[in-house]
Structures are given as C-alpha cells and as structure tokens.
Amino acid sequence: MTSLEQLSQHPLFAGTEPAVLRRALEQGAYEKSFAPGQQVRPGELALGLLLAGRAQVTKTAGHTKLRMSELGPGSLLGGATLFGKGRQPTEIRAIASCQVLFFPEGVFEAMLEADFGLTKRYIGYLTARIRFLTDRIESIACPTAADKLLCHLVQCADETGALHMPGGMDALAQSLGMSRATLYRSLNALEEAGRIRRQGRAIYLLQE
C-alpha cells in the first residue's frame, strides 16, 4: 500500500498538506495491478499514478496505431479525461507488470478544493501535456518523412542529443506512423545530409 511519505515525494503532491493526502488514501484512493499486455484503466473517471512497471500509450488514427509515449514509475494517467465526459483519447497497455494508484474523480476534486498549491501544480502538469501534444501534432504535420523523423528526434532526444530506442526500429516506425522501409530511407537521407549519426540502438543529432 502506498505510504503518505511515498506520495508526498511525487512532484505533483510535494507540498500538499499531509492531512489532505492521508484523507485521500484512507477514503477512496485504491491500488490496482495490471499484467503485461493488459489495458491499464480504472473502470471509472480517475487520475492514476504509475507506482511500478512500464506502460505504452498509443492512439489509433484510421487503421494506423501510433505509439505516443512510454510511461515509467511516477507518470500520471487519465489527466485528459478527468472532469470530462469524452472517451479516453488514447490506449494505455502494460509493457511490464504495473501497479497503479487511482484517485477517483470525486476524491481528487476534494483534494484540489482543499489545497490550492496542488491545484496550481495540476494546472502546470496539464499545460505541459498540451505543449507535448502540440509538438506531436507539429511532428505529424511535417511535409516529408525525413522532416517528420527529424522533428521527432529533436523533441525526444536527451540533453546529449541522443535518442535511445529500447524497442528498436519497429517501435520507432510505429511511433511515427510509417513503414520500416520509409524509416530507413529517412534515416539514410538525414545521415547523408549530416544531420544525424547512428550507433547501435541510438541516434545522435548533429549540429547543423
């Protein structure tokens, strides 16, 4: 069971009054486990906190399933549908066994009402999600496959300019909604143009 100390160390809940967190843990928040391949969802409107494991977020566009992101411990789930009436816009499935702490909508709403600092941090989280999705739209709207790939690399590379691909080329192609052949052609074009360097399962952005 999640402890008060564990919860208070998460960036969203850090600084929240202990009494508010304790009340949520005792009066409605609950944990749920998901096996690899199982869809991660609470069965109700709720905000989820991934405590352990890894999950993959995908979105279906027509007949194509786009890989949006991969989630690890500390990630929040369900923020896009909380306090809304629409359907879940993405699908989340466990890659490894997952343990999730869920805050039903009513429970989380009471927490926001009791602690304005938590409300501001939650708004900050939603703002960051909007920026992420805007960047993804920009990537999808790029005119050529090579441009689309380069946009993705710029958005997802770490501070050293490297993009590591634990899922390999198949996962990257799926994330971009393109075939492996198109992906390899785009990689070759960017490499020949001096924009990237490939090494094993990593791609490095090069200075223009």
Secondary structure by P-SEA (a helix, b strand, c coil): cccaaaaaaccccccccaaaaaaaaacccbbbbbccccccccccbbbbbbcbbbbbbbbbcccccccccccccccccccccccccccccbbbbbccbbbbbbbcaaaaaaaaaacaaaaaaaaaaaaaaaaaaaaaaaaaacccaaaaaaaaaaaccccccbbbbcccaaaaaaaacccaaaaaaaaaaaaaaccccccccbbbbbcc
